[in-house]
């Protein structure tokens, strides 16, 4: 049973960050990430813009440009990334941005329960870093993604 379903945007943002975490201290072209994950370059470019705007990556343009982590992987909280990437969304309509059409929303007892569950989800991931997700499996990830060891 899924309590919280992440958007593709959030999923791909985490994958891009994992790639950077195992790529070493080099500038990685967004096109490389798109090719390795078999994703649209345009989609990856939007993700990179978001990650840069939120301070997770540093970007540089031009020859030899690309992206790299803005800080060590151990200092990037998975929960922080997801809170920002999933801002305005929620598991039920009343926890999302926008118009609520549910007629019982003003008196519904589910809203605070779902909000509590959503917060528990994020809190669990706040305690986990990008390093927790990528570094223990760095060798296997590098092999799978065709990166030099």
N, C-alpha and C positions, 0 to 999 in steps of 0.2 A: 504494500500500500504506500502511495506517495502522498506525503503531507504537503510538500513544497515542490513545485516543478520549476526549474530554472529555465530562463529563456535561452535560445541558441546564442544570443549575444553574450550572456554571462558565461556560458559554457566555453565559447571560443575565446573570451577574454582570459579565462583561467588557463586555457591551453596555451595561448600566446605567452603568458607570464611564465608558465612552466618551461616552455621552449627557451625563453631568455635565461631562466635560472640554470639550465643545463648547458647553455651555449658558451659559457665562459665569459670573460670580460671583453667582449668584442661587440662592435656595432653589427646588428643583424638587420638586413633589409626586410621590410614587411613582405615583399614578394617571396622571400625564402620561407617565411612562416606559412604563407598561403600555399605554396607548392608542397611543402612537407606534410601539411595537414589536408591537402587536397580541398582547399576552400577558395572561394572567390577572393581575388585580390581586393576588389572594391570593399567587400565586407571586412576584410582584415584591416584595410586602411581606416575604416570608420572605428574599428576597435582600438587601433593604435592611437587615433586622435583622442578617444575617450580616455584611454590609459594615460596618455600624456597630460591631458587637461586635469585629471584627478591626481597627478603626481606619482603614479606608479612606475612610469618609464620616462626616460629622457630621449628626445628625438633630435636628429640632426639631418639636414638636407644636403643634397649634392653628392659629388663623387666621394665614395667611402662613407657616406651617411648611413643612417639606419636608426635602430632603437636599441636601448639597453635598459636594464633595471635602474631605477632612480636611487634605490637603496638596496642593501643586502636582502636576499630572499627571506631570511629569518625575521626581517622587520616588516614584511608585507603580510598582513592578516587576510586570510581567505574571507573571513566575515566582512572586513572592510571593503574588499573588492566587490563582494556580492551585494552588500547594502547599497553601494553606489550604482552598480550596474542594474540592480533590480528596483531602484527608487521609483516609487509610484505604482508598483505592481504588488499583488498580494494573492494569497490562495483563494480568497473570496472577494466578490464585488465590493463589499463595504470597506475593505481594507485597501482598495486601489484608488488612485487618483481618478477624478472624473465624476460624472453623474451616477448616483446610486438609484437604481430603479426598483429595488426590492421594497415592497410595501411595509414590511415589518422592520426594516432597518432601524428606525428610531427607538424601537423597544426590544430588539432582538438580543437574546442572551448568548447567541453564538459568537457575536462580534468580539467581545472581550476574550472569549476562550480561544478563538482563532488568532487573535493578536498575541496572546500569551504563547501559543504554540509557535507562531512565526518568530517571535523574539527568542524563544528557546533554540530554535534552529540557527539563527544568526549568532547567538551567544556561544553555541558549541563551536561554530566556525571562527568566531573571534579569537578563540584560544589556539587556533591552528594557523601555521604560517605557510607561505609558499614553499619554504624549505622543507617543511614536513611532508608536503605533497610531492615534491620533485626530487629532492636530493637523495633520499634513501634508495631510489630506483634510477638514479642518474645514468648509470652505465647501460641498463636495459632500455631506457628511454632514448639515449643517444643512438644505440644500435637500431632500434625500431624506426627512428626518424632519419636515419642515414647520416648522422653526425659523426665526425671523427672522435675516437675515444680519447 
